[in-house]
């Protein structure tokens, strides 16, 4: 980008071909995707965004991810070397972008025209490349003009407040997740932070960046005319001011020149379908990823909430009791056809086939869970009664009215459209058949802020309370027969898993990395705290499809 001060254009020279050639090793695409957990997709999707410009696209990571999620993406950057590499990555990924070009931020509205985009994203600490206050104002003014009324701007930057006030540290979890890469400041003062990037091949490169403080960046956005500026820390809100690596600042262009009102969230049928696709993909990636190591070794073949009755008993014993408790509530004729959705490793499917002699079709979207579930079932000699298939409960590949019972344990919380899931259940169950499920609940009186934190943990756009499920079941056509609250078991379950993870910490540090172990332990503690505070519940529902 052309700039008034030489420091404003220094990054053009700093992003050499060699540095850009190493950049993807620094980013760590797989790690970055997991750490962001669909944050940008969910936010853009909530406001009906269709066209988005990735205006600091670098080597194209976010451009590719957003295009995969169905957005119409334009990619631009101030570095010609970055754009060249981005084009290569886009071609290799198989996605199509609307446009890819070198553009100065202050020329956005001239290059693409005014009111050209529903959203702009400026990510990867890129805005820190501008050193002059007026250059930042000019850039934001152009961004404002390039957005449609009601458009959304997302800018992220390092937590320079923490770096300047408390010294540099990093969790290395959310950004720059490439293995063997070292990033650290070699010069640090209130007007410049010079970072050195060291790569496993011995290459070293530096970037000079302006340390943007959180309040100052928010002020710049408001000064440019943006409204409802909201800050996230490492993709969560609320956050500790100093204990996060990166800050995401989200702002809106008012819907008109006088009101200063941001747009309302939108939910169209097309948007819901795109969101559904994203949630299914992220859930599958989670259960097929490193989480499988923890689930398989700590939870075991059961991956559900346990029902605790004896002091000091194991989660495995408590989970067997949960299965028995659910089975006691069910009526399963011997030759019944049972559909188990979100089956995990198939423990409940095997339990039902043993107890009732029924046939169970166990379905899941995790290939790894299906594979081990089938292996365990063969070893148990039950593969003549229990079979495994990949299926998404939003859109089941089965004919109408063929199952006596539809079963699910703690899977609906991951559903992007819970009403659609229950409608599908009603469709595939025979007249007179039943749906039997347990699920984690979020209580109705939980604040919006707490809800967002919970939803972020499970990568889901929504969770129901018991009343929501009663209403949704009735809307699908079911008659509720049993509605049991077993919430007192949530905290003990997650506390047991956390204690076991920490007891075996060194083992799991070696297997999946200390960062993921720490993040998982924190997430488990979050569930314990939320359950103890009455924000999270657990219930069992049994409902019947009318015989006629």
ZADOLO-52635 format. One line per field, with one value per residue (C-alpha): residue number from 1; residue in three letters; x, z, y. Coordinates in steps of 0.02 Angstrom, whole numbers. Each point is the difference from the previous one (the first is absolute). Layout:
! ZADOLO-52635
num: c(NUM:...)
residuo: c(ALA:...)
X: c(X:...)
Z: c(Z:...)
Y: c(Y:...)
//
This chain:
! ZADOLO-52635
num: c(1:2:3:4:5:6:7:8:9:10:11:12:13:14:15:16:17:18:19:20:21:22:23:24:25:26:27:28:29:30:31:32:33:34:35:36:37:38:39:40:41:42:43:44:45:46:47:48:49:50:51:52:53:54:55:56:57:58:59:60:61:62:63:64:65:66:67:68:69:70:71:72:73:74:75:76:77:78:79:80:81:82:83:84:85:86:87:88:89:90:91:92:93:94:95:96:97:98:99:100:101:102:103:104:105:106:107:108:109:110:111:112:113:114:115:116:117:118:119:120:121:122:123:124:125:126:127:128:129:130:131:132:133:134:135:136:137:138:139:140:141:142:143:144:145:146:147:148:149:150:151:152:153:154:155:156:157:158:159:160:161:162:163:164:165:166:167:168:169:170:171:172:173:174:175:176:177:178:179:180:181:182:183:184:185:186:187:188:189:190:191:192:193:194:195:196:197:198:199:200:201:202:203:204:205:206:207:208:209:210:211:212:213:214:215:216:217:218:219:220:221:222:223:224:225:226:227:228:229:230:231:232:233:234:235:236:237:238:239:240:241:242:243:244:245:246:247:248:249:250:251:252:253:254:255:256:257:258:259:260:261:262:263:264:265:266:267:268:269:270:271:272:273:274:275:276:277:278:279:280:281:282:283:284:285:286:287:288:289:290:291:292:293:294:295:296:297:298:299:300:301:302:303:304:305:306:307:308:309:310:311:312:313:314:315:316:317:318:319:320:321:322:323:324:325:326:327:328:329:330:331:332:333:334:335:336:337:338:339:340:341:342:343:344:345:346:347:348:349:350:351:352:353:354:355:356:357:358:359:360:361:362:363:364:365:366:367:368:369:370:371:372:373:374:375:376:377:378:379:380:381:382:383:384:385:386:387:388:389:390:391:392:393:394:395:396:397:398:399:400:401:402:403:404:405:406:407:408:409:410:411:412:413:414:415:416:417:418:419:420:421:422:423:424:425:426:427:428:429:430:431:432:433:434:435:436:437:438:439:440:441:442:443:444:445:446:447:448:449:450:451:452:453:454:455:456:457:458:459:460:461:462:463:464:465:466:467:468:469:470:471:472:473:474:475:476:477:478:479:480:481:482:483:484:485:486:487:488:489:490:491:492:493:494:495:496:497:498:499:500:501:502:503:504:505:506:507:508:509:510:511:512:513:514:515:516:517:518:519:520:521:522:523:524:525:526:527:528:529:530:531:532:533:534:535:536:537:538:539:540:541:542:543:544:545:546:547:548)
residuo: c(UNK:UNK:UNK:UNK:UNK:UNK:UNK:UNK:UNK:UNK:UNK:UNK:UNK:UNK:UNK:UNK:UNK:UNK:UNK:UNK:UNK:UNK:UNK:UNK:UNK:UNK:UNK:UNK:UNK:UNK:UNK:UNK:UNK:UNK:UNK:UNK:UNK:UNK:UNK:UNK:UNK:UNK:UNK:UNK:UNK:UNK:UNK:UNK:UNK:UNK:UNK:UNK:UNK:UNK:UNK:UNK:UNK:UNK:UNK:UNK:UNK:UNK:UNK:UNK:UNK:UNK:UNK:UNK:UNK:UNK:UNK:UNK:UNK:UNK:UNK:UNK:UNK:UNK:UNK:UNK:UNK:UNK:UNK:UNK:UNK:UNK:UNK:UNK:UNK:UNK:UNK:UNK:UNK:UNK:UNK:UNK:UNK:UNK:UNK:UNK:UNK:UNK:UNK:UNK:UNK:UNK:UNK:UNK:UNK:UNK:UNK:UNK:UNK:UNK:UNK:UNK:UNK:UNK:UNK:UNK:UNK:UNK:UNK:UNK:UNK:UNK:UNK:UNK:UNK:UNK:UNK:UNK:UNK:UNK:UNK:UNK:UNK:UNK:UNK:UNK:UNK:UNK:UNK:UNK:UNK:UNK:UNK:UNK:UNK:UNK:UNK:UNK:UNK:UNK:UNK:UNK:UNK:UNK:UNK:UNK:UNK:UNK:UNK:UNK:UNK:UNK:UNK:UNK:UNK:UNK:UNK:UNK:UNK:UNK:UNK:UNK:UNK:UNK:UNK:UNK:UNK:UNK:UNK:UNK:UNK:UNK:UNK:UNK:UNK:UNK:UNK:UNK:UNK:UNK:UNK:UNK:UNK:UNK:UNK:UNK:UNK:UNK:UNK:UNK:UNK:UNK:UNK:UNK:UNK:UNK:UNK:UNK:UNK:UNK:UNK:UNK:UNK:UNK:UNK:UNK:UNK:UNK:UNK:UNK:UNK:UNK:UNK:UNK:UNK:UNK:UNK:UNK:UNK:UNK:UNK:UNK:UNK:UNK:UNK:UNK:UNK:UNK:UNK:UNK:UNK:UNK:UNK:UNK:UNK:UNK:UNK:UNK:UNK:UNK:UNK:UNK:UNK:UNK:UNK:UNK:UNK:UNK:UNK:UNK:UNK:UNK:UNK:UNK:UNK:UNK:UNK:UNK:UNK:UNK:UNK:UNK:UNK:UNK:UNK:UNK:UNK:UNK:UNK:UNK:UNK:UNK:UNK:UNK:UNK:UNK:UNK:UNK:UNK:UNK:UNK:UNK:UNK:UNK:UNK:UNK:UNK:UNK:UNK:UNK:UNK:UNK:UNK:UNK:UNK:UNK:UNK:UNK:UNK:UNK:UNK:UNK:UNK:UNK:UNK:UNK:UNK:UNK:UNK:UNK:UNK:UNK:UNK:UNK:UNK:UNK:UNK:UNK:UNK:UNK:UNK:UNK:UNK:UNK:UNK:UNK:UNK:UNK:UNK:UNK:UNK:UNK:UNK:UNK:UNK:UNK:UNK:UNK:UNK:UNK:UNK:UNK:UNK:UNK:UNK:UNK:UNK:UNK:UNK:UNK:UNK:UNK:UNK:UNK:UNK:UNK:UNK:UNK:UNK:UNK:UNK:UNK:UNK:UNK:UNK:UNK:UNK:UNK:UNK:UNK:UNK:UNK:UNK:UNK:UNK:UNK:UNK:UNK:UNK:UNK:UNK:UNK:UNK:UNK:UNK:UNK:UNK:UNK:UNK:UNK:UNK:UNK:UNK:UNK:UNK:UNK:UNK:UNK:UNK:UNK:UNK:UNK:UNK:UNK:UNK:UNK:UNK:UNK:UNK:UNK:UNK:UNK:UNK:UNK:UNK:UNK:UNK:UNK:UNK:UNK:UNK:UNK:UNK:UNK:UNK:UNK:UNK:UNK:UNK:UNK:UNK:UNK:UNK:UNK:UNK:UNK:UNK:UNK:UNK:UNK:UNK:UNK:UNK:UNK:UNK:UNK:UNK:UNK:UNK:UNK:UNK:UNK:UNK:UNK:UNK:UNK:UNK:UNK:UNK:UNK:UNK:UNK:UNK:UNK:UNK:UNK:UNK:UNK:UNK:UNK:UNK:UNK:UNK:UNK:UNK:UNK:UNK:UNK:UNK:UNK:UNK:UNK:UNK:UNK:UNK:UNK:UNK:UNK:UNK:UNK:UNK:UNK:UNK:UNK:UNK:UNK:UNK:UNK:UNK:UNK:UNK:UNK:UNK:UNK:UNK:UNK:UNK:UNK:UNK:UNK:UNK:UNK:UNK:UNK:UNK:UNK:UNK:UNK:UNK:UNK:UNK:UNK:UNK:UNK:UNK:UNK:UNK:UNK:UNK:UNK:UNK:UNK:UNK:UNK)
X: c(0:57:20:54:136:131:-46:-175:68:138:-102:3:187:-12:-115:136:-28:95:-103:-163:60:11:-160:-115:118:-26:-189:-29:-162:-71:40:-67:-164:-25:42:-119:-140:-108:-2:2:-126:-124:15:-15:-139:-100:-13:-45:169:21:145:158:169:152:102:159:-9:183:23:-188:-47:-158:-48:1:-92:-136:-21:-17:-136:-99:41:40:178:113:181:122:163:129:141:18:98:-142:-129:103:10:-185:-48:102:-84:-173:29:63:-149:-124:-107:-44:17:-87:163:181:109:125:-90:46:-124:-26:-53:-127:-154:83:65:-164:-125:-101:-117:73:3:-108:156:185:124:174:85:170:54:10:-65:155:101:-59:107:-78:-163:-67:40:-109:-140:10:-2:-153:-89:24:-57:-156:-38:29:-130:-185:-114:-12:164:119:187:110:178:114:166:119:-37:126:-68:65:165:36:-62:47:129:-14:-74:-106:-107:44:-175:-102:122:165:-36:132:113:180:-26:60:-73:62:30:180:-40:-146:-56:-160:20:75:3:124:-36:122:-67:114:-37:60:105:103:-80:-31:-105:-61:-154:-16:-174:-89:-65:-186:-79:-177:-87:94:-54:-181:12:66:-149:-126:88:-20:-189:-16:-124:-23:185:19:162:37:155:61:-176:-90:-97:17:187:141:76:179:-19:-35:118:-107:-143:-141:-89:-171:-87:-148:-37:-169:-150:-26:91:-105:-56:168:-85:89:-92:-105:52:-73:-54:-56:-28:158:99:-64:51:174:17:-57:135:132:-54:0:175:72:-80:70:174:-7:-46:117:143:106:-157:-17:158:-78:-173:64:124:-90:-185:24:-128:-140:9:-145:-54:13:-130:96:-65:153:138:162:-70:72:-83:-4:-107:-112:-24:-53:-130:-60:-27:-94:-105:-49:-34:-115:-109:-11:-118:96:-86:125:3:0:100:92:90:139:57:160:45:178:91:-163:-8:-188:-33:89:-90:-172:37:58:-145:-144:65:-44:91:88:62:131:39:126:94:169:90:122:-140:-91:156:39:-185:-10:160:-65:-164:89:104:-161:-78:-145:33:-149:-114:93:59:86:-29:46:-153:-40:-154:-51:-33:-17:20:-142:-179:-151:-65:125:67:-90:114:110:136:128:114:72:11:-137:101:109:-149:-4:-190:-76:-177:57:83:-160:-103:116:-20:-190:13:103:-91:-148:-174:-6:190:104:141:112:139:106:82:93:-107:32:-123:-114:59:182:66:41:182:8:-95:128:140:-91:-41:180:58:-107:9:-189:-114:-129:-47:-173:-75:-130:-147:78:9:-180:-59:108:-56:-182:31:74:-154:63:-93:119:-12:154:97:129:127:168:101:91:112:77:130:62:22:109:93:45:63:102:80:46:72:108:53:65:57:177:-64:-123:125:111:-142:-100:104:-5:-97:-147:4:-6:-140:-99:24:-61:-151:-45:13:-114:-133:19:-19:-148:-90:31:-67:-162:35:17:-122:-29:-167:-76:-150:-112:-135:-118:-54:-190:-57:-119)
Z: c(0:-36:161:57:113:-52:145:-70:-156:83:0:-190:7:155:-84:-111:-111:127:146:-94:-49:185:52:-9:117:123:-18:18:-97:91:172:-47:-63:161:114:-86:8:-132:92:-159:-89:143:19:-185:-22:143:-94:-169:-81:-178:-71:103:-39:86:-9:81:-78:19:-75:-8:155:46:-181:-29:162:-30:-181:59:118:-146:3:-158:40:-72:56:1:85:-9:-35:-178:67:117:-139:-112:136:42:-180:4:162:-64:-158:100:118:-143:54:-110:52:-76:-20:61:-14:80:80:118:145:-28:-179:39:-43:-160:-53:31:2:146:97:-85:144:141:106:10:100:40:95:52:94:-170:53:109:-159:-4:107:-29:85:-156:-106:116:-11:-191:-8:112:-95:-162:85:61:-177:-75:115:-36:130:146:-52:125:23:98:43:111:79:131:181:6:167:75:-95:48:180:55:-124:-147:19:-110:18:-181:-16:-105:-122:-73:40:-118:85:33:-37:125:6:122:11:-15:19:105:43:-4:-185:-76:28:-110:-9:-53:-82:6:-101:18:-158:81:-91:101:-50:87:-6:72:73:92:171:-11:171:19:45:-132:-137:58:0:-179:-55:84:-69:-176:26:51:137:131:11:94:52:19:76:-88:-74:167:96:139:14:118:-63:10:-6:-187:-148:-131:-2:-128:-24:-83:-62:-111:-129:49:-104:-46:22:143:110:54:16:-43:-102:81:-8:-150:-21:-171:-60:-106:146:116:-123:-18:189:16:-120:97:169:-65:-72:158:113:-109:1:189:35:-135:67:157:108:-50:99:159:-27:-40:143:139:-36:-78:-112:82:-41:101:166:146:136:164:155:93:78:-97:-142:-175:-144:-94:138:3:-189:4:128:-118:-139:120:61:-176:-44:150:-72:-172:-73:-132:-82:-38:-189:4:-122:96:-77:111:-63:62:63:58:15:5:185:14:-162:69:168:-82:-115:148:113:-124:-146:-117:-159:10:-143:81:-95:21:-98:77:-104:141:124:-125:-34:183:38:-135:66:178:-62:-96:154:103:-126:-33:-181:-53:98:-6:-161:-26:-135:-33:8:41:111:-89:-160:31:-152:55:-57:97:147:10:179:160:105:-37:133:37:147:19:-188:-35:83:-157:-118:-104:-21:141:-67:-164:96:95:-160:-78:153:-17:-184:20:154:-26:58:184:9:119:9:152:32:130:-27:87:28:18:121:-65:125:-51:-63:-182:45:88:-142:-126:106:11:-185:-41:103:-96:-172:-7:-41:133:144:70:173:48:-50:-172:-27:57:-123:-142:28:-4:-157:-85:49:149:165:148:121:111:46:135:68:43:8:162:-98:-121:115:72:-176:-65:164:-8:-179:43:152:-101:-140:124:88:-167:-61:-48:-107:-93:-13:-98:-108:-47:65:161:-79:-48:169:90:-112:28:188:1:-106:117:150:-92:-13:184:51:-117:65:182:-35:-71:-177:-73:25:-61:-37:-74:-116:-67:-125:-108:-180:-7:-64:-123)
Y: c(0:177:97:173:-67:-125:-112:-17:-83:-99:-160:-6:-28:-110:-126:-70:-152:-107:64:-25:-173:-43:88:-151:-93:142:6:-187:-13:-151:70:171:-73:-99:145:121:-130:85:167:106:-110:7:188:39:-126:76:164:-71:34:-62:101:18:76:-73:160:-65:-172:-46:-173:-26:-100:95:28:-188:-42:130:-56:-181:60:72:186:99:48:135:-9:144:48:137:-124:-66:-149:-45:12:-113:-133:23:-35:-161:-57:44:-102:-149:7:-12:149:148:182:149:97:0:154:119:146:142:6:186:-37:-137:103:58:-171:-94:142:70:-114:-154:-125:-67:-27:36:-103:67:-141:-65:158:87:171:16:30:182:115:170:49:86:-152:-105:128:4:-190:-17:138:-98:-161:90:59:-173:-78:-6:82:-120:-81:-79:27:-120:51:-101:46:-63:39:140:60:-161:6:182:-7:-176:-62:-118:-173:-111:-156:-42:-74:120:81:-58:-181:-70:-127:45:186:129:176:133:188:57:186:61:175:102:46:-157:-187:-92:-186:-134:-159:-152:-157:-180:15:138:147:157:150:157:112:175:27:138:-57:37:14:-67:162:98:-121:10:190:-2:-105:115:154:-72:-15:-182:-44:-136:-39:-165:-82:-186:-77:-158:-16:7:131:51:-20:48:162:-66:-189:-21:1:87:123:-7:167:-9:157:46:132:74:-52:183:165:67:-144:-69:-169:-162:-134:-135:-181:-90:-180:-56:-179:8:70:-136:-135:74:12:-181:-57:95:-70:-179:23:78:-132:-139:79:16:-181:-66:106:-3:-5:-183:-37:69:-72:-173:-14:93:-17:-172:-82:102:186:67:74:-120:-26:1:-88:-69:102:-10:-103:15:88:-165:-77:154:-5:-181:51:139:-127:-114:146:47:-182:-17:140:-78:-129:-97:-148:-139:21:189:105:136:149:69:172:79:-173:38:-165:-99:-44:33:-93:-153:16:4:-146:-105:47:-4:-103:143:52:167:110:112:161:139:133:-44:-131:-38:-33:-110:-103:-35:-28:-134:-80:-7:-73:-139:-41:-9:-121:118:48:-105:120:166:83:168:131:181:112:181:14:161:-100:-186:-116:-116:-29:61:-101:-143:11:-47:110:151:17:136:44:176:29:127:139:-4:19:159:-18:-100:13:-77:-141:-38:11:-129:-111:10:-44:-159:-67:-118:54:-46:4:104:124:-21:125:86:168:139:155:185:79:137:129:-14:167:32:21:-168:-82:60:-75:-166:-5:41:-149:-125:84:12:146:-42:-113:-39:-4:-131:111:26:-188:-26:132:-66:-180:54:102:-155:-100:-99:-23:18:-147:23:156:-37:126:-80:161:-42:-119:126:79:-167:-71:141:15:-185:15:155:-80:-154:107:96:-161:-64:169:-46:-144:112:143:-119:-65:154:146:100:144:-110:-87:167:63:-160:8:180:-46:-142:116:121:-136:-43:182:29:-155:45:176:-73:59:-175:-144:-177:-83:-157:9:-137:45:-101:17:-21:-170:82)
//
